[in-house]
Amino acid sequence: MPKSLSVRTTPLTVTMSPSLASSVVVTSTSLVWSAADPEPFEELLRVFADSFPLLHGGLTLHRVRDHSLLFHWKGRSSADPVVLMAHLDVVPVDDATPWRHPPFGAEIHDGAIWGRGTLDDKGSLVAICAAVESLLESAFVPARDIWLSFGAREEVSGADAVAAVEELVIDAAGIPLQVT
């Protein structure tokens, strides 16, 4: 019979970065892309430019389609580059399934951060950008090139990730990739 394990827990203090809060309150929803309002995506891109000035000023930005972003962080070598991905869009709120807290409120309740996109996927997006911003602040140069790919149409199975790959291949080799 396995022994029981006693675990001592301590209360966890949850804080939220201003950049996460600023991104969660933006209603960058997509369900059917042709019906998506482009203004929240433009607002979200402004929030990220303001929140991460070193990333936006120090990395080469390729706009993919309308609102997706592909950043190139030049490393000491271009061999075997790394790609970090996240997405900007969230699914719309289903009014038939009420939230306990406002879905775009970016509020902390009972030790949890509440808001559309905190887990899928603005939290990851902010974490990647904050890490890069911190490393740029310390003048860090990666061993190899790093690409940051942030799509705006993931929730609708859009083709932005494919377009980003095409951009990567064109940039790396100068030869367009044929995707069917």
N, C-alpha and C positions, 0 to 999 in steps of 0.2 A: 504494500500500500504506500503511495507517495506521501511524503511529509508535506504538511501545510507550510506555506511561506507567509511570514508576517511582514507586512510592508508598512512603514511609517510614511504618512503623507503630510505634506505641508501645504498651506493654501498657496495658490498660484495667483500672482498679480498679472492681469492681462492688460497690455497697453496696445495701442494701435498707432502705427506711423501716420503722420499727416498725409503722406503720399498715398497710402492705402485708403484712408478715409476719403480723400479727394477723388480717387478713382471709383470707389464704390458708389458714391452719390450720383455719378454720371450714368444715365439710363441708356447705355450702349447695347440695346437689345436687338436681336435679330431672330426672326422666325422664317420669314420668306424674304430673302435679301432685297428683292426688287421693291418690297414695301418698307424697308428699313429707312428710318430718318437719318440722313447723313450728319446732321448738326451735332448730335451727342458724340459721334466718333471724332469729329473735328475738335470738340471740347475736350474729349479724353486725350487726344494728341497734344493739345495745349497744356493740359495738366501734367502730362509726362515730360514735356519740354521744360516746364517750370520746375518740376520736382527733381529732375535729373539733368542739370545743365552741363555737367562734364561729359556725360554719356552723349548728349546731343551735340556738344561742341567738339568732342575729341574723337568720335567714331564717324565713319563714313555712312551716311544714311541713303538707302535706296527705298523710295516709295514703291510699293507693289500694289498695283491696281489703285483703288481710291484711298483706302485707309490702313492697309497693312504696312508694316515696317520691317525692313531688313537692314540691320546695322552690321558693319564690318569693323572688327577690332583687330588691327594689324599686330601680329605677333612676331617673334624673332624668326619664325619659319612659316611658310605657307603650306608645308606638307601636313597631311592628316588634320585638317581643320576640325574644329568642334562647332556644333550647332546647338544652341539652347533655344527652346521654343515655348511660347505661351500664346494665349489669345486674348483679344480685347473685348469680344462680344459676350453677352450673357443671354440666356433665354428669357422671354418675357414672363412677367408674373401672371400666374393663373389665378384669376379672381375667385374661382371656385375653391381654391385651396388657400385659405387665408394664412398669412404669416403672423407670428406672435409679435413681431416688431416690424417696423417699416422696412420693406425689401431694399430700398435704396437709402436707408437711414445711416448706415455705417455707425452703429451703436454697439456698445459693450453691455451685455446683460449676463449675470450669473456666470462670469468667467469665460464667456464666448463672444466672439465678434460676429455681429449679425449684419447681413447685407448681401444682396445678390452679387455673386462673383468673388466673395471672400475665399471660397475654396476652389471654384471653377470659373475663372482662372486668374482673376486679377491679383490674388494673393501671390501666386507664383510669378506673375509678371512683375509685381513690385519687388519681390525678393531678388529676382535676377537683376533688375535695374539698380537696386540699392547696393547689391554686392559689387557690380561693375563700377558704380559711382564711387564707392569706397576705395576700390583698387586703383581707379584712375586718380583719385585724390592723393594716393601715396606714390604716384608715378610708376605703378606696376606695369610691366610689359609681359604679356603672356608668352609662353614658350612657342606656341603655335597660334595661328589665326583663330579667332572666335567670331562666329556669326550669331546674331540674335535675331530670331525670326518671330515676329508678333503678328498673328493673323487677325483679321476682322470678320471673317465669315466661318469660323469653326463650327458654331452651333447650327449652321444650315448646310453643313457638308460642302461648303464652298470650295472653289478652286484656288484660293489664295496661297495655300501651302505649295501646291504644284507650281504656281507662278513664282513663288520664292525660290524653289529649286531651280527653275529655269534661269532665274536671275543669278543664282549662285554659279551655275555651270557657265553661263555667258561671262560672268565676271572672272571666274577662275581660269577658263580656258579660251575665252573669246569665241567659243563655238556654241551657237544656240542648240538647246536640247529639244528634240521633237517629242512631245508628249501627246499620246492619243487617248 
